Amino acid sequence: MTFRERAAGEPEAIRAWFYPGDNSGQEFVYPKKRAIELAKITNLPVLAMPTELATNLTLPATKADEPPVIALKNAPLEAVKPTGEVVAITEVVVAPPVQTAAAVQTPQPEKRLPQTASLLPLVGLTGFLSLFAGFALWRFAKRPVS
């Protein structure tokens, strides 16, 4: 989570939220009137959406195809300065770093494990089975034929 600077005594405002381990996250957008208020408090540009769409935020959505959700997805976004002046969104939103060919991880060559086991237990088992088989044959051979 990243927080915006706030005045003394004000609660911290979440600016962006990244799920642990993800490279992309969620940045918060406010109705234009509230965005201007926040911009004045923080003295930084804040993302804004049209104020009339703020009514779509009052009830929780249960499906992604509900009209309020679709209206919010299609809403035009802008960034506002503390003066209320609209600025480019790129001044507020930082684009994720572009991966170059050197940054992309190359697959590692297959590593062979060291040879740590031996055939000695198999030799011992074979010897034990041979003794058992010999004892069984000797036992059947001693039986008198009737």
N, C-alpha and C positions, 0 to 999 in steps of 0.2 A: 504494500500500500504506500502511496505517496500522499503527503498532506500539503495543503496550502498554508501559507503563513497567515496568521490571524492576529488581531489586536489582543492586548493583554486582557485576560479574563474571558475571552471568547473561546468556545469549544473548537477543537481542531476540525477542519473541513477536509474530507477526503477528496483528493484531486483525481486519482486514478487507482484502479485495483487490478492486480495481476494475480491470477491463480498460481499457487506455488509450482514452479517448474515450467510455466508457460512463458514464451517470449512475447506474446501479445496480451493485452489486457483491455479493461473497460475504462473509458474516460467519461466523466460526468458532464451532462449538458443541462443547463438551467433555463427556465423561461427568461426572456430578454430582460424584463424588469428586475428579476432577482439576480441575473448575471451582472447587470450594471452595478447593483448594490455590492455584490461580492468583489467585483473589479475595483470599486472605490475602497473597500476595506483592505484588500490585498495589494492594491496598486499594480496589478498584473492583468493582462487580457484573460477573459473567461469565455468558454464556449456557450453559445446561446441558441435557443430555438424560438419560433414565434410564440408570443404570450398566449394567444388563443388556444394553443395546443396543451396548455397547462392543465386544462380540465380533464384531459385524457389520463392524467397521472393520479387521479383521486381514487380509483378503484383498481384492485389487483386484476391482472389479466390471467385467464386460465388457458388460453390457446393463442398460438402465434398468428392465427388468421382472423382474429377479431378486428373490427374496424378501428378502434383506438390504437392498437398496436401497429397496424398497417399505416395509419396516419403519422405515427411517430417515426416509423422507419423511412417514410418518404419526406419527412419534414426537412426544409432547407436549413442548414446549419450555418452559423456565422460566429465570429469572435468579436467581442466588444471590449473597448478600452474603458478605463474609469471615467473618461469624459463622455462615454456613450457612442463614440466613433466606432464604426465597423472596420475591422482589420481582417487581413487574410488569415484563414484558419491555420496556415503553416506557422504563424507566430506563436500559436498556442499548443498545437499538437506536434509532437516530435515524431518524425517518421522512424520506423524501426530500421536498424542498421542493415545495409544491403550486404548479402553474403557474397564474397568474392570466391574465385576458384580456390585460392589458398586457404580460405576459412572453412570450406566444405571439408568435412572429415573424410579421409580416404580409408578404405577398408584395410585393416592390418593383415599382414600375411599370416597364414595358419601357423600356430606355434605347436610344436610337438612336446608332449610331456616326457619327462625323463623316465627311463626304464627302471622302475624300482622293484617290481615283482620278479619272482623266480619260479622255476618249475619244480622246485624241491617239494612243496606240499602235494603236487600231483604225483610225483614219484613215490612219496610215502603212502598216498591213498592207493596207488596201484599195487604196492607191496602188501598192504593190509588186505585188499580184495583178493590177491593171489593166495595169501595165507588162509583166508576164509574159504576160498574155493578148494584149496588143497585139503583142508581139514574136512570139508563136506564130502569130497571124493573118497578120502581115506575112511571116513565113517561108513559110507555106503559100501565100500569094498570089503569091509570086515564082516558084513552081515552074511550069515550062512544062507545058502540057497536052499530052498525046500522043494 
